[in-house]
Structure formats: C-alpha cells, structure tokens
Amino acid sequence: MSRLIRMDQTGHSTLAEWKAGDETGYREAVEAFTRELDNGYIGTVSVGPGRATHVRELPLDADLVVMRRPIAGG
C-alpha cells in the first residue's frame, strides 16, 4: 500500500492511500498531491537512508510520499 502524507503540526496527516492497479485510488492521490503543491508544499520520496529527492509528479510505485513546507534559510 502506498501512502501520501503531509507533515504538519500534529506530526503527519494521511492524505491518500492507493495500491498497484487501483486507478481510482491513485487518481484521488494525484488530486491530493496537486492540491498540496498548489498550497506551497514540496513532495519528497526517500532514495536511501537519510536521503530524499523532490518529486513534481506523484510516483505510482512509491511506498511513501511526504509533503512538507520548504525550509526557510538565509
């Protein structure tokens, strides 16, 4: 089962879940992913221990996609 979560004040909120072959679940996850992008969140997927990469499209085969706010810096 794949999950789309948003990091927030509560720790995280599950936005969507889908399985391989579940076109409706994946389509709903894409819609949730797009809404989060439109609200200023960044999508990330783990690429190894302690490493993640940004994604601009929801990967169908990712186990976990994390939406988070950009880190402010100076």
N, C-alpha and C positions, 0 to 999 in steps of 0.2 A: 504494500500500500504506500503510495506517495502522499506527501503532505506539503501544504503551503502554509507557513506560519508567519505572523508579524510579531516582531519584538516590540513590546510596549511596557507600560508602567506595571503591568501585572506579571511580567516575565515574558509570556508569549500568549498569543491567541491563535487558534487554528482557524484558518480562513477557508480551506478546502482540502479535500482528500479525493484521490482517484486511484484506480487500478489499471494496469495494462488492458487494453481492449474496452475500457469504459469511456466511450466517446462523450457521453453526456456529462459525466463527472469531470473529465478533462476540460471540456468546453467551459463549464462553470468555473473551474480553477483558472483558466486563462482569463476569463472576465474579472475574477477577483484580483489576479495578478496585475492586470491592466489598470484597474481602479487604484491599486496601491501605488503603481508607478505614477499615475496622474496626480496622486496626493503627495508626491515627493519622496516616496520610499525607493530604496535600491534593492534589487533582488540579488541574492548570493547563493552559491552552491559550493559545498565542500569539494576540494580537489586533493585532499590528503590531510594528514594530521596537522592541525594548526594553520591550514591554508584554505582559502576560498577564492572564488572568482565571481565577478559581477555577471549577471545574465540579463539580457534585454528581452528575451522571449522565454516563456515557461518551458523547460525541458520535459518532455514526455516521460523520460526514464529516470529522472532524479528521484532519489528516496526522500529528500528533504530540501525545500527551497525556503530560505529565510528572507523576509522583507524587513529592512531596517532603515532608519534615518541616516543620512550622510553624517559622517563625523566632522564636527567643526574643528578647524585648526587655524593656525596663524603663522 
